[in-house]
Every structure is written in C-alpha cells, then in structure tokens.
Amino acid sequence: MVAGSSLLTDYILTVAVSVAGGVAAIISAFPGLADYRVALCAGFIVLMTVANLRGLKESGALFAPRPTSTSSR
C-alpha cells in the first residue's frame, strides 16, 4: 500500500514539476504570456492526463513525430 501511494505521489509531482518548468521556459521566450501562467500549466496538465489515459500507443502517436519511411526503392 505504501509503495503504491509513493509511486502515485511521485508520478503526480513529476508531471507538475515538468509542466511548471516547461511553462517557465515558454514564458521566458514569450513574456507576454506571463499573465496566463496558471492557465497554461493547467492546460498542459490536462493534455498530459488525457494522453496518458488514452494509452501508451495513442499517447506516443500524440507526442512523437510521424516516422519517416525506411523502405528503399
């Protein structure tokens, strides 16, 4: 029980810290978005949640670019 709750807490904190760092980088590049910091964080967290709930295959397709063709002609 303790291990399961520890993993869940770790996962939640990892997503929150990663999103906060990413939004901070976006705001440093585009200072006009500073007023929307919380909305951006919440939006990205919702995006990550939806992607993870869809499953590994679908979320990989969402975040990874399409592979190039490897066949040679």
C-alpha angles and dihedrals in degrees: 000000000000092000092051094050090046091054092048092049091048092051093049093048092046092054093045095049093044093050092046090052092047093049090048089055092049091049092049088055094042109029092180089073093063092102089058097051096118094043091051092050092048092046093051091047090052089048091051091046094051092046092051093046091055091061140250099290096048096041090050089054090049097053102030125071119246112273117249121242113273098189117110122216 
